[in-house]
Amino acid sequence: MEPSTPGNATRLLAQASCGDGAAAARLMPLVYQELRELAERYLSREPRGHTLQPTALVHEAFLRLMDATHLAPNGQTHFLAIAANVMRRVLVEHARARHAAKRGGGQMRVTLDSAMAVLPEPDLDLLALDEALEKLATLDARQARVVELRFFGGLTMDEVAEQLGMSKRTVEDDWALARAWLRRELRKK
């Protein structure tokens, strides 16, 4: 087994995304625990009885990461940001499928961490949040990216700043503005 270093994982991910099946097989054990923790963080916000389990979310995200032929992560933080975005997409697709299956009833709810809350209410509709983030991305792509990395990726302000090549202060400003915009937008729903 290869040593678990960010450099090894990044190299293997690049090789796997180019179709190297052996690299993909060596990559999974190196990144599994981090992906599992990210999946558990996402799913801890879901209501009891949620049908998607952390292992299934990790496996689906990993398969999608391997299918992404254009993937070229610039390190561990970038890889985790990409993985967080992929997991978000999987969860949103799962929510849409469940919503469609119930013909409009029982939308999935997620609980925002108190540290990241954008609304005073404890629950937030995942589909409404995704729609609001898509709208924010058309208005200010950088702010939307900060929200993705902070909320969905669980990155710290310092990690977001590093990932986006910005100062921590700029990230904090974008985070505050995005939260205020999301609060207002989600109250309309």
C-alpha positions as CSV (number, residue, x, y, z in Angstrom):
1,M,0.0,0.0,0.0
2,E,1.2,3.5,-0.9
3,P,1.9,6.0,1.8
4,S,-1.1,8.3,2.3
5,T,0.3,11.7,1.3
6,P,-1.5,14.5,-0.4
7,G,1.0,14.3,-3.3
8,N,0.4,10.6,-3.8
9,A,-3.4,11.0,-3.7
10,T,-3.2,14.0,-6.2
11,R,-0.9,12.0,-8.6
12,L,-3.1,8.9,-8.4
13,L,-6.3,11.0,-9.0
14,A,-4.8,12.6,-12.1
15,Q,-3.8,9.2,-13.4
16,A,-7.1,7.6,-12.6
17,S,-9.1,10.4,-14.3
18,C,-7.0,9.6,-17.4
19,G,-8.4,6.1,-17.4
20,D,-5.7,4.3,-15.3
21,G,-7.8,1.7,-13.4
22,A,-4.8,0.6,-11.3
23,A,-4.3,4.1,-10.1
24,A,-8.0,4.3,-9.2
25,A,-7.7,1.1,-7.2
26,R,-4.7,2.5,-5.3
27,L,-6.4,5.9,-4.7
28,M,-9.5,4.7,-3.0
29,P,-7.8,3.5,0.2
30,L,-5.8,6.8,0.4
31,V,-8.8,9.1,0.3
32,Y,-11.6,6.9,1.6
33,Q,-11.5,8.1,5.2
34,E,-11.6,11.8,4.3
35,L,-14.5,11.2,1.8
36,R,-16.3,9.2,4.4
37,E,-16.0,12.0,7.0
38,L,-17.3,14.5,4.4
39,A,-20.2,12.2,3.6
40,E,-21.1,11.8,7.2
41,R,-21.0,15.5,7.7
42,Y,-23.4,16.0,4.8
43,L,-25.8,13.2,5.9
44,S,-25.7,14.3,9.6
45,R,-27.8,17.2,8.4
46,E,-30.5,14.9,6.9
47,P,-33.6,13.8,8.7
48,R,-33.8,10.3,10.3
49,G,-34.7,7.6,7.8
50,H,-32.7,9.2,5.0
51,T,-32.2,6.4,2.4
52,L,-28.7,7.4,1.3
53,Q,-26.0,6.1,3.5
54,P,-22.4,7.6,3.8
55,T,-20.8,4.6,2.1
56,A,-23.1,4.9,-0.9
57,L,-22.5,8.6,-1.1
58,V,-18.7,8.0,-1.0
59,H,-18.8,5.3,-3.6
60,E,-21.1,7.4,-6.0
61,A,-18.9,10.4,-5.6
62,F,-15.7,8.4,-6.1
63,L,-17.1,6.9,-9.3
64,R,-18.0,10.3,-10.6
65,L,-14.6,11.7,-9.7
66,M,-13.0,8.8,-11.7
67,D,-15.3,9.5,-14.7
68,A,-14.2,13.2,-14.8
69,T,-11.6,13.1,-17.5
70,H,-10.8,16.8,-17.1
71,L,-9.9,16.5,-13.4
72,A,-6.5,18.0,-12.4
73,P,-6.5,18.8,-8.7
74,N,-3.8,21.0,-7.3
75,G,-3.5,19.3,-4.0
76,Q,-5.5,17.8,-1.1
77,T,-7.6,20.9,-0.4
78,H,-8.5,21.3,-4.0
79,F,-9.4,17.5,-4.3
80,L,-11.6,17.8,-1.2
81,A,-13.3,20.9,-2.7
82,I,-14.0,19.0,-5.9
83,A,-15.3,15.9,-3.9
84,A,-17.6,18.2,-1.8
85,N,-19.1,19.6,-5.0
86,V,-19.6,16.1,-6.4
87,M,-21.3,15.0,-3.2
88,R,-23.5,18.0,-3.3
89,R,-24.6,17.1,-6.8
90,V,-25.3,13.5,-5.7
91,L,-27.4,14.6,-2.8
92,V,-29.3,17.1,-4.9
93,E,-30.0,14.5,-7.5
94,H,-31.1,12.1,-4.8
95,A,-33.4,14.8,-3.3
96,R,-34.9,15.5,-6.7
97,A,-35.5,11.8,-7.4
98,R,-37.2,11.4,-4.0
99,H,-39.2,14.6,-4.6
100,A,-40.4,13.4,-8.0
101,A,-41.2,10.0,-6.6
102,K,-43.5,11.6,-4.0
103,R,-45.0,13.9,-6.6
104,G,-44.0,17.1,-4.7
105,G,-44.3,16.0,-1.1
106,G,-41.8,15.5,1.6
107,Q,-38.8,17.4,0.3
108,M,-35.5,16.5,1.9
109,R,-34.4,18.8,4.7
110,V,-30.9,19.6,5.8
111,T,-29.8,21.2,9.1
112,L,-27.2,23.8,8.8
113,D,-24.4,23.9,11.4
114,S,-24.9,26.7,13.8
115,A,-21.6,28.1,12.8
116,M,-22.6,28.2,9.2
117,A,-26.3,29.0,9.5
118,V,-27.8,31.2,6.8
119,L,-31.2,31.3,8.3
120,P,-32.5,31.4,11.9
121,E,-34.7,28.3,11.2
122,P,-33.0,25.0,12.0
123,D,-34.0,23.3,8.8
124,L,-33.4,24.2,5.2
125,D,-34.7,22.6,2.0
126,L,-31.7,21.2,0.1
127,L,-33.4,21.8,-3.3
128,A,-34.1,25.4,-2.3
129,L,-30.5,25.9,-1.2
130,D,-29.2,24.4,-4.4
131,E,-31.5,26.7,-6.5
132,A,-30.5,29.7,-4.5
133,L,-26.8,28.9,-4.9
134,E,-27.2,28.5,-8.7
135,K,-28.9,31.9,-8.7
136,L,-26.1,33.4,-6.6
137,A,-23.5,31.9,-8.9
138,T,-25.0,33.9,-11.8
139,L,-24.8,37.1,-9.7
140,D,-21.5,36.5,-8.0
141,A,-19.7,33.2,-8.8
142,R,-17.0,33.8,-6.2
143,Q,-19.4,34.2,-3.3
144,A,-21.3,31.1,-4.4
145,R,-17.9,29.2,-4.5
146,V,-17.1,30.4,-1.0
147,V,-20.5,29.0,0.2
148,E,-19.8,25.7,-1.5
149,L,-16.4,25.3,0.0
150,R,-17.5,26.5,3.5
151,F,-20.9,24.8,3.8
152,F,-20.6,21.8,1.6
153,G,-16.8,21.3,1.8
154,G,-16.5,22.1,5.4
155,L,-13.3,24.1,4.7
156,T,-12.1,26.7,7.2
157,M,-11.8,30.3,6.1
158,D,-8.0,29.9,5.8
159,E,-8.5,26.8,3.5
160,V,-11.0,28.6,1.4
161,A,-8.7,31.6,1.0
162,E,-5.9,29.2,0.0
163,Q,-8.1,27.3,-2.4
164,L,-9.4,30.5,-4.1
165,G,-6.1,32.4,-4.0
166,M,-7.6,35.2,-2.0
167,S,-7.0,36.9,1.4
168,K,-8.8,35.5,4.4
169,R,-10.5,38.9,4.9
170,T,-11.9,38.8,1.4
171,V,-13.3,35.3,2.0
172,E,-14.8,36.5,5.3
173,D,-16.5,39.4,3.5
174,D,-17.8,37.2,0.7
175,W,-19.1,34.7,3.3
176,A,-21.0,37.4,5.2
177,L,-22.5,38.9,2.0
178,A,-23.4,35.5,0.6
179,R,-25.1,34.4,3.9
180,A,-27.1,37.6,3.9
181,W,-28.1,37.2,0.3
182,L,-29.1,33.5,0.9
183,R,-31.0,34.4,4.0
184,R,-33.1,36.9,2.0
185,E,-33.5,34.6,-1.0
186,L,-34.5,31.5,1.0
187,R,-37.1,33.5,3.0
188,K,-38.9,34.1,-0.3
189,K,-39.5,30.3,-0.7
